[in-house]
């Protein structure tokens, strides 16, 4: 059902865990619906220098979380913000149609983490719409 | 090590069953309706299988109608009786423990002008016969109660419910797909009018099922056409699969009493080992359950993750988790038993069969705790669900 990339990120997830000194935290989902993702970022000079995640969810949700933390490292906040759910799914070699909502959760959690960072910086920008 | 603990999904085909099927793929390829010898041999194979399947459940040969699977038997039973008796009333009773083939047939009947009552189970997945009695109205014509749940293993009090149904002249159907091959099933003892079964659940082939229809019961066919199965189920019979089902039924009848105790002991060992783990809940009835069935909800993680990680270790299990199904809905069975939705996502089901060994149980008990630990390390809820807000959102504990 899953691609090699999904299984690799599920079995060997990158950047797992809490980040107590995170500059921005974003949570998306609801465990009652079956998935919840928490994304932590550390930002330096407008670039994401570190990212971590915690996820309650299926194999796809965990793989998406792992992949998105890899994709955003080193990117500017604007570049990270422009990552779409399709790009995450594509980097994972595709997701089954019924699992595409998992990649949505990843992109949404990222946006919330960036928003949180900006709020903390006093910039308070509104979440940009999903690309 | 490979451990197949998903006998609720399907069971391995026995070599003797395959041997019984092979001639009907090859030289004995006749159509059972043909009157020349090639057809006669195929007809004999079907009738021999009918006798073997009838023998497994203490029925008469004439009371067995072959279908293509258990889901077809369930559809046929509920819809066939409802339409046959609709002039007497248009109310049906089913339970929330049923397979989709019953629940969706009930919903279809509602669209056709019937009314349906969906009875909830208790926290162990048991249906109270008195609740069935209370749900009966003058218009009730058919009741369907699953014999044993494939999700939580609970065995329902069918004979008590049958007495109630008989008092009110209501037809009783039971879906015995999960129980046949795991516990002795006798239609006379159960007192049912109809019973569904599926060959691949008791070491037979996929593509063969049967419906027991008590003599004298009228039913409207699901498939119209020719005169096969006494005009009650049209279509050329799947002769090899039916021959295989018959042989599997014969083997099951002979071997079941010997293997039940061994399977039960292995299951109890598995349950004891898994229940030592923290925040793991046993689901289903502690005693009234299938001998090879062990089902749990593991908190803070999702079932599909467990299933995939166990599979990577060669351990094959099932889960009622939403994410293992395309419907993405939590198990209606677990929810109807009162399991909270977020906990139901952590469902994991081990179903044992005749080929499982002590070594496999030990291996599973060695690997499973590590998998739970690993997945909990990934979860924001590893320290607990915390508060649950209105609408069901959990706030992870700090």
HADDOCK unambig.tbl for C-alpha pairs under 7 A between the chains (distance, minus, plus):
assign (segid A and resid 16 and name CA) (segid B and resid 378 and name CA) 6.27 0.50 0.50
assign (segid A and resid 17 and name CA) (segid B and resid 378 and name CA) 6.53 0.50 0.50
assign (segid A and resid 30 and name CA) (segid B and resid 393 and name CA) 5.52 0.50 0.50
assign (segid A and resid 31 and name CA) (segid B and resid 342 and name CA) 5.43 0.50 0.50
assign (segid A and resid 31 and name CA) (segid B and resid 393 and name CA) 6.63 0.50 0.50
assign (segid A and resid 31 and name CA) (segid B and resid 394 and name CA) 6.68 0.50 0.50
assign (segid A and resid 32 and name CA) (segid B and resid 341 and name CA) 5.43 0.50 0.50
assign (segid A and resid 32 and name CA) (segid B and resid 342 and name CA) 4.47 0.50 0.50
assign (segid A and resid 32 and name CA) (segid B and resid 392 and name CA) 5.89 0.50 0.50
assign (segid A and resid 32 and name CA) (segid B and resid 393 and name CA) 6.56 0.50 0.50
assign (segid A and resid 34 and name CA) (segid B and resid 342 and name CA) 6.81 0.50 0.50
assign (segid A and resid 34 and name CA) (segid B and resid 345 and name CA) 6.39 0.50 0.50
assign (segid A and resid 54 and name CA) (segid B and resid 378 and name CA) 5.16 0.50 0.50
assign (segid A and resid 54 and name CA) (segid B and resid 379 and name CA) 5.16 0.50 0.50
assign (segid A and resid 54 and name CA) (segid B and resid 380 and name CA) 5.10 0.50 0.50
assign (segid A and resid 55 and name CA) (segid B and resid 378 and name CA) 5.75 0.50 0.50
assign (segid A and resid 55 and name CA) (segid B and resid 379 and name CA) 4.78 0.50 0.50
assign (segid A and resid 55 and name CA) (segid B and resid 380 and name CA) 5.93 0.50 0.50
assign (segid A and resid 56 and name CA) (segid B and resid 301 and name CA) 5.78 0.50 0.50
assign (segid A and resid 56 and name CA) (segid B and resid 302 and name CA) 6.50 0.50 0.50
assign (segid A and resid 56 and name CA) (segid B and resid 379 and name CA) 4.82 0.50 0.50
assign (segid A and resid 56 and name CA) (segid B and resid 380 and name CA) 6.44 0.50 0.50
assign (segid A and resid 57 and name CA) (segid B and resid 301 and name CA) 6.82 0.50 0.50
assign (segid A and resid 57 and name CA) (segid B and resid 302 and name CA) 5.29 0.50 0.50
assign (segid A and resid 58 and name CA) (segid B and resid 302 and name CA) 5.88 0.50 0.50
assign (segid A and resid 58 and name CA) (segid B and resid 304 and name CA) 5.25 0.50 0.50
assign (segid A and resid 58 and name CA) (segid B and resid 305 and name CA) 5.30 0.50 0.50
assign (segid A and resid 58 and name CA) (segid B and resid 323 and name CA) 6.08 0.50 0.50
assign (segid A and resid 59 and name CA) (segid B and resid 304 and name CA) 6.42 0.50 0.50
assign (segid A and resid 59 and name CA) (segid B and resid 305 and name CA) 5.28 0.50 0.50
assign (segid A and resid 98 and name CA) (segid B and resid 326 and name CA) 6.17 0.50 0.50
